[in-house]
C-alpha cells in the first residue's frame, strides 16, 4: 500500500503579486522559485516560494486576483499554515523581526504541542512559525543561501496545516481511512493527524466549528497539496478517491508535477501531487524565479499572456 509522504505545497489567494512578492521574499526570506501563471486562467500570476529549488514540502504558492474582495473568516476552510523554524531561539529572533518590520503577530506560545508564534501577512492570511526543535526534516530540502534571514533562523519548510470544518469526523475519516494518517490526539472539537509519525511536515490539525463557511477572498487558502512519489502512486490514489465516492479531476499534467484534485464532504479542496520533475524542468537553479516561465502548452500564447500581466520586477 502506498503512503502519503507529507505536505507538497499550499496555495493561497493574493490581491497584489507585488505586495505578496515583497513580503514572502524580503520579510520571510523565502526564495521565489517560480514566476508563472495559473494554468487554468493564465491572465493571473501564479507565484511559488520555497527553499533553494522549491522542493516538495517547502512551497507556498499564490494566485494573484486583483479583484479579490475581503475574506470573511468562517468554517469549512483551511485556516492556518505552519512554517517550521530550527529552534526556540529562532522564534525569539522572528518575534523581534516582526516587531521591527511591523508584522502583525502574537507572543511565543504553543500550538499542537510545539513552541510557536502566530502571525499574519498583509492580507490577513494566518500563519504560524513552529519550533522544529532539531527534529528530522525531509532529506531533499535544501536551504537557499541568499535569503534575507540569517542561516540559523531561516524557515525550513511547511509544518502543521489547520483545517476548520463543521463535521470533524468526515474529514478525519478521509485522513485516517483513505490516506492512512495516524491520529495522535483527539477531543470532541479538535484532532491531530500525521502522515509521517512524529513529524510536523505532514501534520494536519482539524478543528470543528459551527456557523457560516468562510467567504473566499484575499488571504484565503485555496487548497493543500499532499505528496506522492510518482505517477504510479498518483494513479493508485485516483482510484481510491473515486472508490470512496469523491469526484476526482483525474490526473492533470502541471509540467512541474502531475496531480489530481478532489473535495471532501466539508468542501476542503485537496490536491495530490508528485514530487517531480520540479521547477528546474525549464530553468537552471541559479535562474529560478527570475523570468516568466510557461508550461509548453502555453508557450505559443506568451505575447498575449505577458500583455495582460503587470510587470512584477
Secondary structure, DSSP 8 states (H G I E B T S, - for coil): -----SEEEEEEEES-HHHHHIIIIIIS--EEEEEEEETTEEEEEEEEEESSS--TTSEEEEEE-TT--B-B--BSEEEEEEEEES-HHHHHHHHHHHHHHT--EEEEEEETTEEEEEEE-TT--EEEEEE-TT----TT----TT-SS-GGG-EEEEEEEEEEES-HHHHHHIIIIIT--EEEEE-SSEEEEESSTT-GGGEEEEEE--S-B-B--BT-EEEEEEEESSHHHHHHHHHHHHHTT------EE-SSEEEEEEE-TT--EEEEEEEEE-GGGSS-TTTTTTSB---GGGGGGHHHHHHTS----
